[in-house]
Amino acid sequence: MALDTTKLATTFLLCLSLVACRERQTTTPSPDAATGATSNAAADATDILIGEYGSLTGSEATFGTSTRDGIELAIRQANQAGGVKGKKLRVKVYDDQGKPEEAASVVTKLITQDKVVALLGEVASSRTIAAAPIAQNNRVPMITPSSTNPRITDIGDHIFRVCFIDPFQGTVMAKFAKDTLKAKSAAILRDTKSDYSMGLADYFIEAFKAGGGTIVKDEAYTSGDVHFKSQLTAIKGSKPDIVFIPGYYTEAGLIARQARELGVSVPLLGGDGWDSPKLTEIGGKFVENTYFSNHYSDELDTPEVKRFVADFETAFKYKPDGLSAMGYDAANVLIDAMKRAPDATSKALRDAIAATKDFPGVTGKITIDSKRNATKSAVVLKVADGRYRYVTTINP
């Protein structure tokens, strides 16, 4: 019997915001009803206060919770090792509910009311773009763990990232499609409301064409859509060798279901926005044998990855994903800069972050370049048996 995609889609999207914010209750600090911030233990005047903002509720809540837990682990470990210059670190966390306007609001609060010395966040490029100008105008250093749109660090000299950027990620997936999957033609299905999706689609197209490939169809949807069959019917008729879907896991899982139901059998590819356990919950068997680029794999045999996975599972009782690893690396790059900075002023901290070179992160060695971006590798993962299996590493 055929699956009722409409009912499945509605059920998943209605439940996501409720389920995501209830997950891992045994390890998540309780929300402060008055402020919307994560409650923390009382701090004395000598604590160093860091701000964090992310989507702890909403349709992309796994991004925020995974990142927050990675940051929390780094802060715990730093404090257990004595803190920074004899001071303990504390993080004030606000939920931006997955909304750009809310991201701008909570960052304003973190800077003007909470008086944080630095900011960590966001994951989604659209929300980072909304909030970064506020950090820049107030001269507060900000590190985004995972926002890949290249426009972000163009906002100003106080804005940094520890992830690769979309021109590289688009090239990674175009190269993988051509060299590994032997694709000569591709179709695109992009989210027109997402800076991340639009940028990544454009960079994939540019790299795929440069490698001799042909784009046979470029279709669009908007965040929150649950019906994709008209776009997928057009894509099917164009007979591509692969379909590139540079969106977030919420829609990607539904698109995979509907694509396979329509008989679109070619490989489906995505970017790091697919990285969530919700992808396989939403897509089920229909996301099997699909591929996406990411920042790390828990299957990599390095001391940093092994130690991180073990420590994270001990602390939070679940396996870390790429967003957890990026949050952990972002926090540790900031902590390392704090230790190297001669004082706690904004300029000293900004300069120390900018001087980061060959930092041994979980997601690889991190060097901040002249444009405040990270130079690093990417991995390609395959969805197989409900897990994200390592396929290959592609270097800059």
VMD Tcl script that draws the C-alpha trace (Angstrom):
set ca {
  {0.00 0.00 0.00}
  {1.35 3.46 -0.91}
  {2.40 5.76 1.92}
  {0.25 8.86 2.56}
  {3.01 11.50 2.22}
  {0.76 14.44 3.13}
  {-0.18 12.95 6.50}
  {3.40 11.92 7.20}
  {4.71 15.36 6.33}
  {2.15 17.15 8.47}
  {2.80 14.86 11.42}
  {6.56 15.33 11.26}
  {6.45 19.10 10.95}
  {3.90 19.53 13.74}
  {5.92 17.33 16.07}
  {9.41 18.57 15.35}
  {9.25 21.68 17.50}
  {7.69 19.77 20.40}
  {10.00 16.76 20.25}
  {13.25 18.58 19.62}
  {12.95 20.84 22.63}
  {12.10 17.87 24.91}
  {14.98 15.67 23.79}
  {17.80 14.84 26.19}
  {16.03 16.37 29.18}
  {18.36 14.59 31.53}
  {21.32 16.61 30.25}
  {19.73 19.91 29.20}
  {19.58 22.84 31.65}
  {16.03 24.01 32.32}
  {14.89 27.17 30.51}
  {14.43 30.34 32.53}
  {10.85 31.42 31.86}
  {11.57 35.06 32.54}
  {14.50 35.47 30.16}
  {14.40 32.54 27.75}
  {18.02 31.90 28.64}
  {19.50 28.65 29.85}
  {19.74 28.70 33.63}
  {23.27 28.41 34.92}
  {24.75 28.04 38.36}
  {25.21 31.33 40.19}
  {28.45 33.04 39.21}
  {30.67 35.37 41.17}
  {32.10 38.57 39.76}
  {35.28 36.89 38.56}
  {33.55 34.63 36.03}
  {34.08 35.23 32.32}
  {30.69 35.37 30.60}
  {30.30 34.12 27.03}
  {27.09 34.45 25.01}
  {25.54 31.73 22.89}
  {22.44 31.83 20.68}
  {20.83 29.07 18.64}
  {17.65 27.29 17.60}
  {16.77 25.31 20.72}
  {13.14 25.07 19.58}
  {11.51 25.14 16.16}
  {11.85 22.99 13.07}
  {15.68 22.98 13.19}
  {16.06 22.50 16.94}
  {18.52 19.62 16.67}
  {21.04 22.09 15.22}
  {20.84 24.27 18.31}
  {20.79 21.50 20.90}
  {23.67 19.58 19.34}
  {25.79 22.72 19.09}
  {24.93 23.79 22.62}
  {25.98 20.42 24.04}
  {29.31 20.57 22.19}
  {29.95 24.04 23.59}
  {28.92 22.96 27.08}
  {31.38 20.04 27.02}
  {34.24 22.35 26.03}
  {33.37 24.80 28.82}
  {33.12 22.00 31.42}
  {36.51 20.64 30.42}
  {38.14 24.08 30.47}
  {36.77 24.81 33.94}
  {37.89 21.42 35.23}
  {41.38 22.30 33.98}
  {41.39 25.59 35.91}
  {39.51 27.96 33.63}
  {41.22 30.88 31.90}
  {43.79 32.94 33.80}
  {42.32 31.72 37.07}
  {38.73 32.57 36.15}
  {35.83 30.22 35.50}
  {33.93 30.36 32.22}
  {30.17 30.65 32.08}
  {27.85 30.60 29.06}
  {24.56 32.49 28.80}
  {22.38 30.73 26.23}
  {19.34 32.13 24.43}
  {16.92 30.33 22.13}
  {16.36 32.25 18.88}
  {13.53 29.85 17.92}
  {14.99 29.45 14.43}
  {14.02 33.04 13.50}
  {16.45 35.66 12.12}
  {14.66 38.52 13.87}
  {14.85 36.67 17.19}
  {18.56 35.98 16.64}
  {19.14 39.72 16.28}
  {17.08 40.38 19.41}
  {18.86 37.91 21.69}
  {22.32 38.96 20.51}
  {21.42 42.56 21.35}
  {20.40 41.39 24.82}
  {23.56 39.33 25.31}
  {25.72 42.35 24.45}
  {23.83 45.25 26.04}
  {22.32 43.59 29.11}
  {24.39 40.51 29.89}
  {27.69 42.18 28.89}
  {29.26 39.06 27.35}
  {32.90 39.25 26.24}
  {32.33 37.11 23.12}
  {29.61 35.29 21.22}
  {29.21 31.74 19.88}
  {26.56 31.12 17.22}
  {24.57 30.69 15.05}
  {24.45 27.53 12.96}
  {22.12 28.71 10.18}
  {23.57 31.33 7.83}
  {20.37 33.41 7.60}
  {20.25 33.84 11.37}
  {23.97 34.58 11.63}
  {23.65 37.23 8.92}
  {20.84 38.85 10.93}
  {22.83 38.92 14.18}
  {26.45 39.47 13.12}
  {26.09 43.21 12.33}
  {25.06 43.80 15.95}
  {28.20 42.07 17.23}
  {30.32 43.98 14.74}
  {28.83 47.37 15.59}
  {29.46 46.72 19.28}
  {32.99 45.37 18.64}
  {32.22 42.04 20.35}
  {34.05 39.06 18.79}
  {31.72 36.37 17.44}
  {32.55 32.87 16.21}
  {29.96 30.92 14.26}
  {30.49 27.16 14.50}
  {28.76 26.11 11.29}
  {27.38 28.98 9.17}
  {28.90 28.45 5.74}
  {27.58 31.36 3.64}
  {30.62 33.44 2.56}
  {28.84 36.76 3.23}
  {29.05 36.25 6.99}
  {32.65 37.18 7.64}
  {32.38 40.05 5.13}
  {30.20 41.76 7.76}
  {33.26 42.86 9.71}
  {36.56 42.20 11.39}
  {35.00 40.87 14.62}
  {33.15 38.04 12.87}
  {34.83 34.60 12.55}
  {33.94 31.03 11.71}
  {35.54 27.63 12.32}
  {33.79 25.81 9.44}
  {34.52 25.68 5.72}
  {32.49 27.94 3.43}
  {29.95 27.17 0.71}
  {32.21 27.76 -2.32}
  {34.37 24.90 -1.01}
  {31.41 22.75 0.07}
  {29.72 23.21 -3.32}
  {32.95 22.22 -5.04}
  {33.28 19.15 -2.78}
  {29.88 17.80 -3.77}
  {30.29 18.69 -7.46}
  {33.65 16.88 -7.49}
  {32.16 13.89 -5.66}
  {29.22 13.72 -8.09}
  {31.51 13.84 -11.11}
  {34.50 11.77 -9.97}
  {32.90 9.18 -7.68}
  {29.32 8.90 -8.95}
  {30.35 9.57 -12.59}
  {27.46 12.03 -13.01}
  {27.32 14.04 -16.21}
  {24.04 15.84 -15.50}
  {22.42 17.19 -12.34}
  {19.14 18.69 -11.18}
  {18.86 21.19 -8.31}
  {16.08 21.62 -5.72}
  {16.82 24.67 -3.55}
  {15.16 26.65 -0.74}
  {14.63 30.25 -1.91}
  {14.14 31.51 1.67}
  {17.53 30.24 2.85}
  {20.80 32.12 2.23}
  {22.57 28.83 2.93}
  {20.60 26.85 0.34}
  {20.70 29.50 -2.37}
  {24.44 30.06 -2.02}
  {25.34 26.38 -1.87}
  {23.23 25.64 -4.95}
  {24.97 28.37 -6.93}
  {28.46 27.18 -5.96}
  {27.60 23.56 -6.79}
  {26.31 24.62 -10.22}
  {29.44 26.68 -10.92}
  {31.78 23.84 -9.97}
  {29.74 21.12 -11.70}
  {29.66 23.08 -14.97}
  {33.38 23.85 -14.71}
  {33.99 20.10 -14.51}
  {32.06 19.50 -17.71}
  {28.67 18.69 -16.19}
  {25.25 19.92 -17.28}
  {22.45 21.31 -15.10}
  {19.22 19.98 -16.60}
  {16.75 21.47 -14.10}
  {16.84 24.07 -11.29}
  {13.69 23.90 -9.15}
  {12.75 25.77 -5.95}
  {10.73 25.49 -2.73}
  {10.45 27.56 0.44}
  {11.18 26.58 4.04}
  {8.19 24.93 5.67}
  {6.82 23.41 2.46}
  {5.63 19.82 2.72}
  {4.62 19.13 -0.90}
  {7.36 18.78 -3.52}
  {5.84 16.50 -6.14}
  {5.39 19.14 -8.84}
  {9.08 20.08 -8.66}
  {10.13 16.44 -8.46}
  {7.95 15.52 -11.45}
  {9.73 18.20 -13.49}
  {13.09 16.92 -12.26}
  {12.20 13.33 -13.13}
  {11.31 14.40 -16.66}
  {14.72 16.00 -17.12}
  {16.44 12.64 -16.44}
  {19.40 13.83 -14.33}
  {22.18 11.54 -13.15}
  {21.94 13.03 -9.62}
  {19.74 15.50 -7.71}
  {21.40 18.09 -5.44}
  {19.22 19.26 -2.53}
  {21.16 21.89 -0.53}
  {18.62 22.43 2.24}
  {18.00 21.45 5.84}
  {17.07 18.01 7.13}
  {13.40 18.88 7.75}
  {12.58 19.30 4.08}
  {15.33 16.97 2.78}
  {13.76 13.95 4.47}
  {10.34 14.73 2.99}
  {11.82 15.41 -0.45}
  {13.58 12.04 -0.39}
  {10.30 10.27 0.47}
  {8.36 11.95 -2.30}
  {11.18 11.57 -4.83}
  {11.38 7.82 -4.34}
  {7.58 7.47 -4.40}
  {7.59 9.21 -7.78}
  {10.26 6.85 -9.09}
  {13.22 9.24 -8.93}
  {15.85 6.58 -8.34}
  {19.10 8.49 -9.01}
  {21.40 9.43 -6.09}
  {20.28 12.37 -3.93}
  {23.02 14.66 -2.58}
  {23.02 17.38 0.06}
  {25.19 19.57 2.25}
  {25.91 19.78 5.97}
  {22.35 21.00 6.60}
  {21.30 17.36 6.35}
  {23.27 16.44 9.47}
  {20.66 15.52 12.08}
  {19.23 12.26 13.45}
  {15.87 13.67 12.33}
  {16.87 13.13 8.69}
  {16.48 9.37 9.00}
  {13.43 9.70 11.25}
  {11.66 11.81 8.63}
  {13.00 10.10 5.53}
  {13.10 6.51 6.78}
  {14.25 4.02 4.17}
  {13.91 6.67 1.48}
  {17.11 8.45 2.55}
  {19.16 5.26 2.34}
  {22.06 5.47 -0.13}
  {22.03 9.27 -0.24}
  {25.13 11.41 0.32}
  {25.98 14.70 2.02}
  {29.05 16.78 2.83}
  {29.92 17.39 6.46}
  {32.55 18.73 8.83}
  {33.56 15.46 10.48}
  {32.72 11.79 10.89}
  {32.66 9.92 14.19}
  {34.25 7.04 12.26}
  {37.50 8.93 11.66}
  {40.39 7.22 13.41}
  {42.10 10.20 15.06}
  {42.91 10.75 18.76}
  {40.87 13.97 18.78}
  {37.73 12.29 17.39}
  {38.01 9.22 19.63}
  {38.45 11.30 22.77}
  {35.65 13.71 21.84}
  {33.14 10.96 21.04}
  {33.91 9.13 24.30}
  {33.71 12.28 26.43}
  {30.54 13.50 24.72}
  {28.72 10.17 25.08}
  {29.69 10.03 28.76}
  {28.37 13.55 29.34}
  {25.18 13.50 27.26}
  {24.34 9.81 26.64}
  {24.04 10.12 22.88}
  {26.45 10.09 19.94}
  {27.64 13.53 18.79}
  {26.91 14.72 15.27}
  {28.81 17.22 13.15}
  {27.06 20.17 14.80}
  {28.17 18.96 18.24}
  {31.75 18.72 16.99}
  {31.62 22.20 15.45}
  {30.22 23.71 18.65}
  {33.00 22.01 20.62}
  {35.67 23.31 18.23}
  {34.25 26.85 18.18}
  {34.27 27.03 21.97}
  {37.78 25.63 22.20}
  {39.13 28.06 19.60}
  {37.65 30.87 21.69}
  {39.07 29.44 24.93}
  {42.50 29.06 23.33}
  {42.37 32.68 22.15}
  {41.38 33.84 25.64}
  {44.42 32.10 27.06}
  {46.73 33.71 24.48}
  {45.22 37.21 24.66}
  {47.19 39.60 26.92}
  {43.98 40.90 28.49}
  {40.20 40.57 28.27}
  {39.57 43.61 26.06}
  {37.60 43.20 22.87}
  {40.56 44.13 20.66}
  {42.96 41.74 22.38}
  {40.51 38.85 22.12}
  {39.68 39.65 18.49}
  {43.36 39.72 17.59}
  {44.02 36.42 19.38}
  {41.19 34.66 17.51}
  {42.50 36.05 14.21}
  {45.95 34.63 15.00}
  {44.66 31.04 15.39}
  {46.86 28.66 13.43}
  {46.82 24.85 13.19}
  {44.51 24.51 16.20}
  {43.98 20.73 16.71}
  {40.19 20.57 16.48}
  {37.96 17.52 16.39}
  {36.94 18.51 12.85}
  {40.56 18.92 11.75}
  {43.32 21.47 12.11}
  {41.86 24.98 12.14}
  {43.69 28.02 10.80}
  {41.87 31.35 10.61}
  {42.76 33.08 7.33}
  {42.89 36.79 6.48}
  {39.14 36.82 5.80}
  {38.44 35.20 9.20}
  {37.39 31.90 7.62}
  {38.73 28.47 8.55}
  {40.94 26.56 6.14}
  {40.06 22.87 6.55}
  {38.89 19.66 4.89}
  {35.38 18.28 4.33}
  {34.09 14.73 4.48}
  {31.38 13.03 2.44}
  {29.00 10.73 4.31}
  {26.60 8.08 3.01}
  {23.31 7.21 4.69}
  {23.39 3.42 5.11}
  {21.39 1.26 7.52}
  {20.15 4.38 9.30}
  {23.70 5.59 10.02}
  {25.97 8.21 8.48}
  {28.96 6.28 7.18}
  {32.27 7.85 6.21}
  {33.03 7.74 2.48}
  {35.92 10.08 1.78}
  {37.78 13.24 2.78}
  {38.22 16.09 0.28}
  {40.92 18.67 1.06}
  {40.94 22.37 0.10}
}
mol new
graphics top color blue
foreach p $ca { graphics top sphere $p radius 0.5 }
foreach p [lrange $ca 0 end-1] q [lrange $ca 1 end] { graphics top cylinder $p $q radius 0.2 }
display resetview
